[in-house]
Amino acid sequence: GKNVNLGKPFRTPGGPKKFAVYVRKPGGGIKKVTFGDPHLKVRNRNKKAAKSFRARHKCSQKKDRTTAGYWSCHVSRYRKALGLKSKRTW
């Protein structure tokens, strides 16, 4: 139906999650992946918190772009587009 930007996360104002992204499924369709708690902050500015998050979520094992876990682990790559204040990557 509508044209969307694939692989570019965006904020979801008033949505059930904080962020969303459109990705292509292996079968060829388009999927909207929502992720992030709207009531929590992305704390990658704090080095200890970032390290703990990556260990707890096993970010080194997340390779599937159609899952919320992948995008939660890679949200800092898109920090400018999402309006995150920190300049640090994970």
N, C-alpha and C positions, 0 to 999 in steps of 0.2 A: 503494500500500500504506500506508505510514506517513505521519503528518502531520509536516511539516518547516517550519521558518521560512525563507521565501524571502528572499534578499538580505541575510542576517545571517551574516557570517563567524564561524567558530569554530575553536578549536584541535583538531588531530587527534592525540591522545596515542598514541604507538606506530605512527602511520601513516607512509606513505612520504613525506608532505609535512608541512609545519608547520601550514598552515591549510587549511580547506575552506569552501565556501559552496554552497548550493543555489540555482539560478536556473531561471527558466522559459525554455525554448527557443522560438525563433520559431514552430515548428510546434505548440507547445502542451504539450509534455512537460516533465518536470523533469530537470535535469542537475546532477550534483555536480561542481563545479570545485575541484580541489585545487591549491595553489600554495605556494611558499616552501620553501627548503631548511631541514630541521630542524636542521642543524648550524651555521647562520649566524644572526647577530643582525640585527634590523631597526635600521639605524643612522641613523634620521632625526633624531636629536638633534644629530649632526654636520652642520652646514650644507653643508660642501663635499662630504661623502659623499652627502647627499641630492640635491644638484644634479647630481652626477656620475651617480647612479643614474637620475634622471629623463631626463637627456640620453642615456645609454647605451641605455635601454629605450624611448626615444621615447614617453614617457608622454602627451604632448600629442596623439598620434595614436590612442591606445587608447580606443575608444568602445564596443566589443562586450562586454557584461557576461557573455557565456558563455565568455570566455577567461581563462586564468590571468594573462596579462599585464595585463589591465585591473585585476584585483583586487590584483596586486602593486603596481601604481602607486597604488592608492587605499586601501591597507591602513591608512594613518594616520587615515583618517576613522573607523575602528572601533577605535582604539587602546585605549579603555577596556574594551570587550567582549573584546578579545583579550589584555588584560593587558600591553600595551606600556608601558614606563616613561616614555617621552618625552611631553611635553605639546605638542611642536611638531607641526604638520602638515607635509607635504612642502613 
